Amino acid sequence: MGASPTGVVTPGAVAAPLGRVYAALGLQVLISAGTYLAAKRAMTELSPFTVVLWRFLVCGVAFTLLLALTPGPKLPPRSAWKRVALLGLMGGPVNQTLFFSGLSRSTSAHAALLYALTPLGVYVASLVLGRERASRRATLGILTALVGVVVLLLGRGLASAQGSVQGDLLILMAVVAWVIYTTEGRPLASEYGALRATAWTMTVATALQLPLIPFVLEPAQVWAASFAAKAAIVYLGLMTSVVAYLLWYYALSKVPASKVAIFSNLQPAATALAAWAFLDEALHWELALGGALVLLGVRLTQAAPVKPAPVVVRAG
């Protein structure tokens, strides 16, 4: 699907095969579902700041190698530096530090519920920025999926999972940063491709973490950590920060941000299944009902017609 540098879908553009986009987002959902489990596991032995730093050191090395081995420009053009810096800040230090700090004080259920606000935030931001026009079907789909997430998480005991208010507020601020990363990242991914857009922003995110090395690197503690904790950090650094982010930006380069963001509502269901498979957590009838509502919401949002904002022509 063609897009202008501002992220507005151009009329008459030929869409990329949606099957590939949906497959990429499905894999991204599965990887992201494991992120909650991996993050909780790593933080049983290491501080949130140490986990975040090592995560970005791993992904920073990976993206530097990818840029070095990929033909084409290694650095963003001067005109894109401001956007790359903003995305690196939002997607890296701000989002991840707030997310891990909040998750250490709250619960995975609360985090999943708050992140379910992402599609609504992206949709509203796209409307405010003039990159999409309001659609009743898209709005209905987003709200239906949000209700499904609430039903799902109630079935997992959300009411009794008492996360701290402080932790929930930190996670909510992380969601705001992720909304900015998603809405502002679409123009970059559309113009320069998913690989370079992700590599540039995540390399900047890693560079912004480097001043923390003397304070939170804790190499001796990380070395003494269990194999499971180390594996969790590698998972967060490679699978979540490299593969999942690449898939996210690939989808953003093909379809509007609101249609990509709605897939994040599938993560609680995927997380519940992962917890059942790996942590022996029981499945409830709410999983079927909540999952069905989420799938219906995703389907409604994907079926909504794309309505780019009208171009205003000013008289000379």
LUMRO-452274 format. One record per residue: x, y, z of N, C-alpha, C in turn. Coordinates in steps of 0.2 Angstrom, whole numbers, padded with zeros to 4 digits, always signed. Example, Ala and Ser with C-alpha at 12.3 -4.5 7.8 and 13.67 -1.06 7.14 Angstrom:
2
+0066-0028+0039+0062-0022+0039+0066-0016+0039+0064-0011+0035+0068-0005+0036+0064+0000+0039
// end
This chain:
316
+0004-0006+0000+0000+0000+0000+0004+0006+0000+0003+0011-0005+0007+0016-0005+0006+0021+0000+0011+0025+0002+0009+0030+0007+0014+0036+0006+0012+0042+0008+0016+0048+0007+0020+0048+0013+0025+0053+0013+0030+0054+0019+0026+0056+0025+0020+0058+0024+0017+0060+0030+0013+0054+0033+0013+0049+0030+0009+0043+0033+0002+0042+0030+0000+0046+0026-0007+0046+0023-0007+0041+0017-0012+0036+0017-0012+0032+0012-0014+0035+0005-0010+0034+0000-0012+0038-0006-0017+0034-0010-0022+0038-0013-0028+0035-0016-0025+0031-0022-0029+0025-0023-0027+0021-0029-0021+0017-0028-0018+0017-0022-0012+0013-0021-0013+0006-0020-0009+0002-0023-0010-0005-0022-0008-0008-0016-0012-0012-0012-0010-0014-0006-0005-0020-0006-0001-0021-0002+0003-0027-0001-0001-0033+0001+0001-0039-0001-0004-0045+0001-0005-0044+0008-0012-0044+0010-0013-0043+0017-0012-0049+0021-0012-0055+0018-0010-0061+0021-0003-0061+0024+0002-0058+0021+0008-0057+0024+0008-0052+0030+0005-0047+0029+0004-0042+0034+0001-0045+0041-0004-0049+0040-0008-0052+0045-0003-0058+0048+0000-0061+0044+0005-0067+0047+0010-0063+0051+0013-0058+0048+0018-0054+0052+0016-0052+0059+0010-0049+0059+0007-0047+0065+0005-0052+0070+0003-0058+0067+0001-0064+0071+0008-0066+0075+0013-0066+0071+0020-0068+0074+0022-0063+0079+0021-0057+0078+0023-0052+0082+0019-0052+0089+0012-0054+0088+0008-0055+0094+0011-0061+0099+0013-0066+0095+0015-0072+0099+0022-0070+0103+0026-0067+0099+0032-0065+0102+0031-0060+0108+0027-0055+0107+0025-0050+0112+0022-0053+0118+0018-0058+0117+0015-0062+0123+0020-0065+0127+0025-0067+0124+0031-0070+0128+0035-0065+0132+0034-0059+0130+0038-0053+0133+0036-0052+0140+0029-0053+0142+0027-0052+0149+0030-0058+0153+0030-0064+0151+0033-0069+0155+0041-0069+0155+0044-0067+0150+0051-0066+0150+0053-0060+0155+0050-0055+0154+0052-0049+0159+0051-0051+0166+0045-0054+0168+0044-0056+0175+0049-0060+0177+0051-0065+0173+0056-0070+0175+0063-0067+0176+0065-0062+0172+0072-0059+0172+0072-0054+0179+0066-0051+0180+0066-0047+0186+0065-0050+0192+0065-0057+0192+0065-0060+0199+0072-0061+0202+0077-0059+0197+0084-0060+0199+0088-0053+0198+0085-0049+0194+0089-0043+0192+0084-0037+0192+0087-0031+0193+0083-0025+0194+0080-0023+0187+0074-0019+0187+0071-0017+0180+0076-0014+0176+0080-0009+0179+0085-0005+0175+0090-0009+0172+0093-0014+0176+0098-0018+0173+0095-0023+0167+0089-0025+0168+0086-0029+0162+0085-0025+0156+0083-0019+0157+0082-0014+0151+0088-0013+0148+0093-0011+0152+0100-0009+0149+0103-0015+0145+0103-0021+0148+0105-0027+0144+0101-0029+0138+0095-0028+0139+0090-0029+0133+0092-0025+0127+0094-0018+0128+0095-0014+0123+0103-0015+0120+0107-0017+0125+0114-0019+0123+0114-0024+0118+0109-0029+0119+0109-0035+0114+0106-0033+0108+0100-0029+0108+0097-0027+0102+0101-0022+0098+0105-0018+0102+0109-0013+0098+0114-0016+0094+0118-0021+0097+0123-0025+0093+0120-0028+0087+0114-0031+0088+0111-0035+0083+0109-0030+0077+0106-0024+0079+0104-0019+0073+0110-0016+0070+0116-0015+0074+0122-0012+0071+0124-0017+0066+0124-0024+0067+0127-0029+0062+0122-0029+0056+0115-0029+0057+0111-0029+0052+0112-0023+0047+0113-0017+0050+0114-0011+0046+0121-0012+0042+0126-0015+0045+0132-0015+0042+0132-0020+0036+0128-0025+0037+0127-0031+0032+0122-0029+0026+0118-0024+0027+0113-0023+0023+0115-0017+0018+0114-0019+0011+0116-0013+0006+0112-0007+0007+0115-0001+0006+0111+0005+0006+0114+0009+0012+0110+0015+0013+0113+0020+0018+0113+0017+0025+0118+0018+0028+0119+0016+0035+0116+0021+0040+0116+0027+0039+0113+0032+0043+0107+0036+0040+0102+0038+0044+0097+0041+0041+0099+0048+0038+0095+0050+0033+0096+0057+0030+0095+0062+0036+0098+0068+0035+0098+0074+0040+0091+0076+0041+0086+0075+0036+0079+0077+0037+0076+0073+0041+0078+0067+0042+0074+0062+0046+0077+0061+0053+0083+0065+0055+0086+0064+0061+0081+0065+0067+0078+0071+0067+0073+0073+0072+0068+0068+0074+0065+0065+0069+0060+0060+0070+0063+0053+0072+0069+0051+0070+0072+0045+0072+0074+0046+0080+0077+0052+0082+0078+0053+0089+0072+0053+0093+0067+0056+0091+0060+0056+0095+0058+0048+0096+0058+0044+0090+0056+0037+0090+0061+0033+0095+0067+0035+0094+0072+0031+0098+0071+0032+0106+0069+0039+0107+0068+0040+0114+0062+0037+0117+0056+0038+0113+0050+0035+0115+0050+0027+0115+0052+0024+0110+0052+0017+0109+0057+0014+0114+0062+0017+0116+0068+0014+0120+0067+0016+0127+0071+0021+0129+0072+0023+0137+0065+0025+0140+0061+0029+0136+0054+0031+0140+0050+0025+0140+0048+0022+0135+0043+0016+0135+0046+0010+0139+0052+0008+0138+0054+0002+0141+0055+0003+0149+0058+0009+0150+0060+0010+0157+0053+0011+0161+0048+0014+0159+0042+0015+0162+0038+0008+0162+0039+0004+0157+0035-0002+0157+0038-0007+0162+0045-0008+0162+0048-0013+0167+0047-0010+0174+0048-0004+0175+0047-0001+0182+0040-0002+0184+0035-0001+0180+0028-0002+0182+0026-0009+0183+0029-0014+0178+0028-0021+0179+0030-0024+0185+0036-0021+0187+0039-0024+0194+0035-0022+0200+0030-0017+0199+0026-0015+0204+0019-0017+0204+0017-0020+0198+0010-0021+0196+0010-0029+0194+0005-0030+0190+0004-0037+0188+0004-0038+0180+0005-0043+0177+0005-0044+0170-0002-0043+0168-0007-0045+0172-0014-0044+0170-0016-0036+0169-0014-0032+0174-0015-0025+0173-0011-0022+0167-0005-0024+0166-0001-0022+0161-0004-0023+0154-0007-0029+0153-0010-0031+0147-0016-0027+0146-0020-0026+0151-0026-0022+0151-0025-0015+0149-0019-0012+0152-0018-0005+0150-0015-0004+0143-0011-0009+0141-0009-0009+0134-0014-0011+0129-0020-0013+0131-0026-0014+0127-0029-0007+0125-0026-0002+0128-0029+0005+0126-0025+0008+0120-0019+0004+0118-0015+0006+0113-0019+0008+0106-0023+0003+0104-0027+0004+0098-0031+0011+0098-0035+0012+0104-0039+0018+0104-0034+0024+0104-0029+0024+0108-0024+0029+0108-0021+0031+0101-0019+0026+0097-0017+0027+0090-0022+0029+0086-0028+0027+0086-0034+0029+0082-0035+0037+0083-0035+0039+0090-0037+0046+0092-0031+0050+0089-0025+0048+0090-0019+0052+0088-0019+0052+0080-0021+0047+0077-0021+0048+0069-0026+0053+0067-0032+0053+0071-0037+0058+0069-0035+0065+0071-0032+0066+0076-0029+0072+0078-0024+0075+0073-0020+0070+0071-0014+0072+0067-0017+0073+0059-0023+0071+0058-0026+0072+0051-0023+0066+0047-0021+0060+0049-0019+0055+0045-0024+0050+0043-0030+0050+0047-0035+0046+0046-0042+0050+0047-0047+0048+0044-0054+0051+0046-0058+0046+0050-0062+0049+0054-0066+0045+0058-0070+0039+0054-0071+0033+0057-0075+0028+0054-0078+0025+0060-0085+0024+0059-0089+0021+0064-0087+0013+0065-0086+0010+0059-0084+0003+0060-0077+0002+0063-0072+0006+0062-0066+0006+0065-0067+0007+0073-0071+0012+0075-0072+0014+0082-0075+0008+0085-0081+0005+0082-0084+0000+0085-0079-0006+0086-0075-0007+0081-0071-0013+0081-0066-0012+0087-0063-0006+0088-0058-0005+0093-0062-0006+0100-0068-0003+0101-0071-0004+0107-0073-0011+0109-0075-0015+0104-0077-0022+0104-0071-0026+0107-0065-0024+0104-0059-0028+0106-0057-0026+0113-0058-0020+0115-0057-0018+0122-0061-0021+0127-0068-0022+0125-0072-0026+0130-0070-0033+0130-0068-0036+0125-0066-0043+0125-0059-0044+0129-0055-0039+0129-0049-0039+0133-0051-0039+0141-0056-0034+0142-0058-0034+0149-0061-0040+0152-0066-0043+0147-0069-0050+0149-0063-0055+0150-0058-0055+0146-0053-0060+0146-0049-0059+0153-0047-0053+0154-0043-0052+0160-0047-0053+0167-0054-0052+0166-0058-0053+0172-0058-0061+0174-0058-0065+0168-0058-0072+0169-0051-0074+0172-0046-0070+0171-0039-0072+0174-0038-0069+0181-0044-0067+0183-0043-0064+0190-0040-0057+0191-0042-0053+0186-0040-0046+0187-0042-0043+0193-0048-0044+0195-0051-0041+0201-0047-0042+0207-0044-0048+0208-0040-0050+0214-0033-0049+0213-0031-0047+0207-0024-0045+0205-0022-0038+0207-0021-0037+0213-0020-0030+0215-0013-0027+0213-0013-0024+0208-0007-0020+0206-0007-0013+0209-0001-0011+0211-0001-0004+0214-0003+0001+0209-0006+0007+0212-0008+0012+0208-0001+0015+0205+0004+0016+0208+0010+0018+0205+0012+0014+0199+0012+0008+0200+0014+0003+0195+0010+0004+0189+0003+0005+0190-0001+0005+0184+0000+0012+0181+0001+0017+0184+0002+0024+0181+0008+0024+0177+0014+0021+0179+0020+0020+0175+0018+0016+0169+0015+0011+0169+0013+0007+0163+0009+0011+0159+0004+0015+0161+0000+0019+0157+0004+0025+0153+0009+0027+0157+0014+0032+0153+0018+0028+0148+0019+0022+0149+0023+0018+0144+0018+0017+0138+0012+0016+0139+0007+0015+0134+0007+0022+0129+0007+0028+0133+0007+0034+0129+0013+0034+0124+0019+0032+0127+0025+0033+0123+0025+0028+0117+0022+0022+0118+0021+0017+0113+0016+0020+0108+0011+0023+0110+0006+0026+0105+0010+0031+0100+0014+0035+0103+0019+0040+0100+0023+0037+0095+0026+0031+0097+0031+0027+0093+0027+0024+0087+0021+0022+0088+0018+0019+0083+0015+0024+0078+0012+0030+0080+0009+0035+0075+0015+0038+0072+0020+0040+0075+0026+0044+0072+0030+0039+0068+0030+0033+0069+0034+0028+0066+0032+0026+0059+0025+0027+0058+0023+0025+0052+0026+0029+0046+0026+0035+0046+0029+0039+0040+0036+0037+0039+0040+0036+0044+0047+0033+0043+0048+0027+0040+0043+0022+0042+0044+0015+0040+0041+0015+0032+0036+0019+0031+0033+0020+0024+0039+0022+0019+0043+0027+0021+0047+0030+0017+0054+0027+0016+0056+0024+0022+0063+0021+0022+0063+0013+0023+0057+0010+0024+0057+0003+0025+0057+0001+0032+0055-0005+0033+0054-0007+0040+0061-0008+0043+0066-0011+0040+0072-0013+0042+0076-0007+0045+0077-0002+0040+0080+0004+0042+0077+0008+0047+0070+0009+0047+0067+0013+0052+0068+0010+0059+0067+0003+0059+0068+0000+0066+0075+0000+0068+0080-0001+0063+0087-0001+0065+0089+0005+0068+0087+0011+0064+0089+0017+0066+0086+0019+0073+0080+0018+0074+0077+0020+0080+0079+0016+0086+0080+0010+0085+0083+0005+0091+0090+0006+0092+0094+0008+0087+0101+0010+0088+0102+0016+0092+0097+0021+0091+0097+0027+0095+0095+0026+0102+0090+0022+0102+0087+0020+0109+0093+0016+0113+0097+0012+0110+0103+0009+0113+0108+0015+0115+0109+0019+0111+0114+0024+0112+0112+0029+0118+0106+0030+0119+0103+0034+0124+0104+0030+0131+0104+0024+0131+0105+0020+0137+0112+0019+0139+0117+0021+0135+0124+0020+0137+0127+0024+0143+0124+0030+0144+0126+0034+0150+0125+0030+0157+0120+0025+0156+0118+0022+0163+0122+0016+0164+0127+0014+0160+0131+0008+0161+0135+0008+0167+0138+0013+0169+0142+0013+0176+0137+0012+0182+0131+0013+0181+0126+0013+0187+0122+0007+0187+0120+0004+0182+0115-0002+0182+0118-0008+0178+0124-0008+0175+0126-0013+0171+0126-0020+0175+0129-0019+0181+0130-0025+0186+0132-0032+0182+0138-0032+0179+0140-0038+0176+0141-0044+0180+0143-0043+0186+0144-0049+0191+0137-0052+0193+0132-0047+0194+0126-0050+0196+0123-0053+0190+0123-0051+0184+0120-0054+0178+0124-0060+0177+0130-0061+0177+0134-0067+0176+0132-0072+0181+0131-0070+0187+0129-0075+0192+0121-0077+0192+0117-0074+0188+0110-0075+0187+0110-0082+0184+0104-0085+0185+0102-0092+0182+0102-0091+0174+0102-0097+0172+0102-0098+0164+0095-0095+0162+0090-0096+0166+0083-0094+0164+0083-0087+0163+0086-0083+0168+0086-0076+0168+0090-0073+0162+0096-0076+0161+0100-0074+0155+0096-0075+0149+0093-0081+0148+0089-0083+0142+0083-0078+0141+0080-0076+0147+0075-0071+0146+0077-0064+0143+0083-0062+0146+0086-0056+0143+0088-0056+0135+0090-0062+0133+0092-0063+0126+0085-0063+0122+0080-0066+0125+0073-0066+0122+0071-0059+0121+0071-0055+0126+0069-0048+0126+0073-0044+0121+0080-0045+0121+0084-0042+0116+0084-0043+0109+0083-0050+0108+0083-0052+0101+0076-0053+0098+0072-0057+0102+0065-0058+0099+0060-0052+0100+0060-0049+0105+0055-0043+0106+0058-0037+0103+0064-0035+0104+0067-0029+0102+0069-0029+0095+0071-0035+0092+0073-0035+0085+0067-0038+0081+0066-0044+0082+0061-0048+0077+0054-0044+0078+0051-0044+0084+0044-0041+0085+0044-0034+0082+0049-0029+0084+0049-0023+0082+0050-0022+0074+0054-0027+0071+0054-0027+0064+0047-0028+0061+0044-0033+0063+0037-0035+0061+0032-0030+0062+0033-0026+0067+0028-0021+0069+0029-0015+0064+0035-0013+0062+0036-0008+0057+0035-0010+0050+0036-0017+0049+0034-0019+0042+0027-0018+0041+0023-0020+0046+0015-0019+0046+0013-0012+0045+0017-0008+0049+0015+0000+0049+0017+0002+0042+0022+0000+0038+0024+0002+0032+0018+0000+0026+0014-0005+0028+0009-0007+0023+0002-0005+0024+0000-0004+0031-0007-0002+0032-0007+0003+0037-0013+0007+0038-0014+0012+0043-0012+0010+0050-0010+0015+0054-0007+0013+0061-0013+0010+0065-0019+0013+0064-0025+0010+0068-0026+0003+0067-0025+0001+0061-0026-0006+0059-0021-0011+0061-0015-0008+0062-0009-0012+0065-0010-0012+0073-0012-0007+0076-0012-0007+0083-0017-0011+0086-0023-0012+0082-0028-0016+0085-0026-0024+0087-0020-0026+0083-0018-0033+0084-0015-0033+0091-0013-0028+0094-0010-0028+0101-0016-0031+0106-0022-0030+0104-0027-0033+0109-0028-0041+0109-0024-0044+0104-0024-0051+0104-0018-0054+0109-0014-0049+0112-0009-0051+0116-0011-0054+0123-0016-0051+0126-0019-0055+0132-0021-0062+0131-0024-0063+0126-0027-0070+0124-0021-0074+0123-0016-0072+0119-0010-0076+0118-0006-0077+0124-0006-0072+0129-0002-0072+0135-0005-0078+0139-0012-0078+0139-0016-0082+0143-0014-0090+0141-0014-0090+0134-0012-0097+0132-0005-0099+0133-0001-0094+0133+0006-0096+0135+0007-0097+0142+0003-0094+0146+0004-0095+0153+0001-0102+0155-0005-0104+0151-0007-0111+0152-0002-0116+0149+0001-0115+0144+0006-0120+0141+0012-0120+0145+0015-0115+0148+0021-0115+0151+0021-0114+0159+0015-0111+0161+0015-0110+0168+0009-0114+0172+0006-0118+0168+0000-0122+0170-0005-0118+0173-0006-0112+0171-0012-0108+0173-0019-0111+0170-0024-0111+0173-0030-0114+0171-0033-0109+0166-0037-0112+0161-0041-0109+0156-0048-0108+0158-0051-0102+0157-0058-0101+0159-0063-0100+0153-0069-0100+0154-0074-0099+0149-0073-0092+0146-0071-0087+0151-0070-0080+0148-0065-0080+0143-0060-0084+0143-0055-0084+0137-0058-0085+0130-0063-0090+0130-0067-0091+0124-0071-0084+0122-0075-0082+0127-0079-0076+0125-0075-0070+0124-0070-0068+0128-0066-0063+0127-0062-0063+0121-0059-0069+0119-0055-0070+0113-0060-0069+0107-0066-0071+0107-0070-0070+0102-0072-0063+0101-0073-0059+0106-0074-0052+0105-0068-0048+0102-0062-0050+0105-0056-0047+0102-0056-0049+0095-0057-0055+0093-0056-0057+0086-0061-0053+0081-0067-0052+0084-0073-0049+0081-0071-0041+0080-0068-0038+0085-0066-0031+0085-0060-0030+0080-0055-0035+0080-0050-0035+0075-0053-0035+0068-0058-0040+0067-0061-0041+0060-0064-0034+0058-0068-0031+0063-0072-0025+0061-0067-0019+0059-0061-0019+0063-0057-0014+0062-0053-0015+0055-0051-0021+0054-0048-0022+0047-0052-0021+0041-0059-0022+0042-0064-0021+0037-0066-0014+0036-0064-0010+0040-0066-0003+0040-0063+0000+0034-0066+0004+0030-0063+0007+0024-0058+0013+0026-0052+0013+0023-0047+0018+0024-0050+0025+0022-0050+0030+0027-0052+0036+0025-0047+0041+0027-0042+0042+0022-0037+0047+0023-0040+0054+0024-0037+0058+0028-0039+0065+0029-0039+0069+0022-0044+0073+0021-0044+0077+0015-0038+0082+0015-0035+0083+0009-0029+0087+0008-0032+0094+0007-0029+0099+0011-0032+0106+0011-0027+0109+0006-0030+0112+0001-0026+0116-0004-0027+0123-0002-0022+0127-0001-0022+0134+0001-0021+0138-0006-0025+0143-0006-0024+0148-0012-0018+0152-0011-0015+0152-0017-0008+0156-0017-0009+0164-0016
// end
